[in-house]
Amino acid sequence: MEKLPPHIEMCPAVPTRSDPRGSALAMRGVERVLGGKPILKGIDLDVPAGTVLALLGPSGCGKTTLLRCIAGLDRPDAGLIAVDDFTVSGPECFIQPEKRRIGMVFQEPALFPNRTVGGNVGYGLPRAERDGPRVERALALVGLTGAADRMPSTLSGGQQQRVSLARALAAEPSLILLDEPFSALDAPLRAELRGEVRRLLAAAGATAVFVTHDQEEAFLIGDRVALMLDGKIAQVGTPADLYERPASRAVATFVGDANLLPAQAEGDVALTPVGRVPLARPAHGRVEVVIRPECVAACKGDDAIVERIEYYGHDAVIVTSSQGCPVRCRVMGRPPFDTGDRIGLEYVGEPSVAFTP
Amino acid sequence: MNWRALGATALAVALTVPFALPFAYLLVRNGQDLGGLWSALSDDRLVGPLLRSLALGISVALAAAVLGTSAAWLVARTQLRGRRIWALLLCLPLVIPSFVGAVALIAAFAPGGLVEDLLGIGWLPEVSGFKGAFIVLTLLTYPYVFLPVMARLRGLPPSLEESARMLGRRPIEVFLTVVVPQARAAIAAGALLVFLYVISDFGAVQLLRYDTLTRAIYADRLLDPITSIALSLVLGLLAVAVVAMERRSSRVGLRDQARMGTPLMVPLRSGRIPAYLFLVLLIGFSLVAPIAVLVFWAIRGLANGSSDATSVVADPGMIIEPLLSTAGVSVLTAVVALLVILPIAFRSVRRPGRLGEVLAGTVVGGFALPGLITALAFVFFTLSAPGPLGALYQTLPLLVLAYVVHHGALALGAAQSAVAGVPARLDDAARIMGKGRLRRFTGVELPLMLPGLAAGAGLVLLSTAKELPATLLLAPPGFSTLATKVWQAAELAAYEEAAIYALVLVAISAILTWFLVVRPALRSWAVTPVAGTSSTGVDSPITSGYPEVTAP
C-alpha cells in the first residue's frame, strides 16, 4: 500500500495574525524531511504583493516540495508560512488547502474530464457564479472565448493548460502557484505560452510563484528569481542580479554559461587570462573571476589558440585556450576564425565578481 | 497452416464444445416446444419471479455500490490508522458462501440462537424473504465493488483531487464531484458483478424463502420441467446480457493518466468516530457476526452432544468423509479444468484472432450461466438422452464435467497470462537446439507456466469446494460435500450440525483465498501501478484474468 500520508491534521479555523511584513507570501525557516532525507533545509523567502517570483533550481532541489508546502498539500516539519499576513502553516497551526485561497496550476492540466471547460473554470467559484460572466471573462483572458461548452479531451495540450490557468485565475486567489506548467508541452508552444502567462499575470496584478528548472523561463517570467540549490535558497534577486552578480560559484555556473578563470586580484581590478577585468567588489590575492562568454571579444592578436568552434547559427562560441585554461567566447554570427588560429582576447563587460577558490 | 497447427486448433475447438452445451441445450429444448415456452413466459409464473430477481439484484447492487465505494474512499483517501488491515478485512467476506451467510442469519435469529441469548428477548423478527436476502447478499458482495474502486483510486492522478481542494472545495465535495465521477466505470463494473451474483444466487434465496427466478426454476424442475426450462432460458439470457454489458463497460473509461506521487490524505477530524464506526459495523456484520453465530452453535452442539448418532455433533469424526469428498472432487475438477483449458489458452494466445476470441468467449459464457442452470441443463439432457449418455446422470464424471463447464473460465485467464508469459523466442531457441515438441513443452514451457497455471487451478479448486446447486442436483447418491452437508442440516433446522460443516468450509475457503486472491492482490498494491495499465482489481474472468466470482 502507499507510503505515509502527508501529515495534514487539525488546525484552528481562524488564522492567527503573524508578524506583518507587507509581503503577500512570507516564509521563515521552512524545513521538510521526506523519507528520512532533508528536502528543505530552512527556507526564508518573501514575495511582495503583485510580483512574480520564479523559483529556479535543478530537479530534486526541493522546489516542488516547497511549492506544495505553500499550497497546503504538504506540511513542513518546521518553520512558518504566511499568506497575506496570515499564518497558514506553523508549529501550532495548519490551514487546509481549500481554505487558503491559493490557486495552483500543475505540470499536467489536471482538468476534470467529466466536466466541460466552463464547468472546470467555474468549479472554484461560488455556486451562483458558476456559469456566469466570471467564467467567460477568465476564458477570454486566456484566449479561449466560446470554449466553455467543450469537453477538455477535445482540446490540445496547450489549450488544456490555458484552461487550467483560467480555472486558477477565475477564483481570484491571493496567490497563484505554477508548478512547471509548460514542462509537458513542446518547445514552440512553450515559448508562446511563456510570454502569454507573463502578460496575464501582470494584467491580473497577481502575486505568483512559478517553479521551473529552465533558466530562460525563470528569467522571462519572474520579476525576481530565487535560485534553489540542494534544499536552500542560494540567491534571490532580479534576473540581472543573478546573472551579473552571482552570490556564489554555484549560482554563477547554474545560471547561464560562465568562464571561471583563475586570476590575481588587486583591489577593484583582477589580472586574468583575458586581460584586466574590473571587479564590482574589491578583492585581493588568488581568486576565480566569473566571466560571461559574451563579455569576451575576439580580435587580432596572439593571446589564445582556437581549439574548437560551436556554431549555433545566430551566434557561435569560440572555445580557446589561453595560458593553459579554456576560455569560451561568444560572438554574433559566424566567426572569421578556424581551429588552430591564434587570436587576441579582450574583456568588454561590466565589472564582474570574484570568488576565493 | 500445417497439420500440427490444424490438429491443435481442432483440439481447442473440440474442448470448447462442452462449455456451449448447457446454453445450446436450453435454446434447442425451448425451441422444440415454443408453445410451452410461450405459455410459461406469458403468465404469472415468470413475471413474479423475474421481478423479484430484478428487484433483489438492483437493490443489492446499489447498496453494495454505496458500501463498497464509501469503504474504498475511507481506506484509500483518509488518514485512517491501519490502512492495510482494513483493506484486508474488507475483502474477507468473499470467503463466506451465500448459503453459509444465510444459515448464519437464520441461526442467529432462530429460537435459542445468539440474538435471543444475548438480548434475552422472546420476540424475534422475521428474517426470511426480501429483507433477509437483501441483508445477506449485500454484506457478502460489497467487496466486488470495494476492490475495483480501490484499484481505480490507486490509479487516479493526485493532481485532480489536489486541484479541487486548491479551488476551495471541502474533501466531501471533492469526493462527490471528482472522485465518484472518475471511479464511475469501476463502480459500475463492480455493481454489475454484484447484480450477476445476486440473480445467479441459489443458496441464500432458497434458504431465506424469497421466490426469485432461481428458486422457481429449482422448485419447478420436477413437477413442471417445461416452465423450469423456460425460466432457465430467461435467466440465462439475462446473465449473458449482464456479462456482455460488463465486458463492454470495463473496456472503456478505465484509461489512467500518468499518476505521480502519493495522494492527498483527508484528515478525519470530527468524522473520525463515524468513519471507524462505519468500518467496524461493516466488517462486524459481514464477517465477524456470521462466524460468531456459527461458532456459537457449533460450540453449543459439541458441548451438548446429540441424540442422533448419525449427526456430526455426536461424532465429530464424521466430518472426515465430506471433507475428503470435497477435497477430492475439487482437486479432480481443478486438474481436469486445467487440462481442458490449456489447449484453449494456447490457441487463443498464440494465434490471436476471431476464432480465439470465440473460444475464450464461450468458456466465459459457461461461467456467466448460473451454476443452477448449468446443472439443470445437464440433468435434463442426461435424463432425456438414451443409452450410455443417460447412464451418466448423477455420476461423478458428469458432476466434474458440470463443475469444469461452470468454473473453467476461472482458470482460463490465469492460463492465458501464463501462456503469454512464455516468450515465443524460447520455443524457437529450444527448437534450434533440436528438441521435439513434447520435450519443448515439458522442458521449457511447462516449468515457466507452472506458477500461473497453479493459481488458475487453485481458483477452480476454491470455487468448486464452495459450490452448492450443481452438487445438489448432480452428485451421485450418497456423495456429500461440505456444502451439501451444510445445506441438508440447515433445511432440517439442525443449526449445530450446519454450523460445524460451515465453519470447516469457511476455514478451507479462507486459507485458499488468502493464498490465491488476497496475497497476490496485496503484492500488486505494494507497487505503484504503471500508467495506463489499469486493472479493475476484481477477480473475475469477465473483467480480468483472476477471478473469484463464485456462483453461490
Interface residues (C-beta under 8 A of the other chain):
Chain A: M1 E2 K3 P5 P6 I8 E9 M10 A71 G72 L73 Q96 P97 E98 K99 R100 R101 I102 G103 M104 F106 Q107 E108 A110 F112 P113 N114 Y123 G124 S164 R167 A168 A171
Chain B: Q79 R83 R84 A87 R154 P157 S159 L160 E162 S163 A164 R165 M166 L167 G168 R169 R170 P171 T177 V178 P181 Q182 R184 Q257 A258 M260 T262 P263 L264 M265 P267 R269 L522 W525 A526
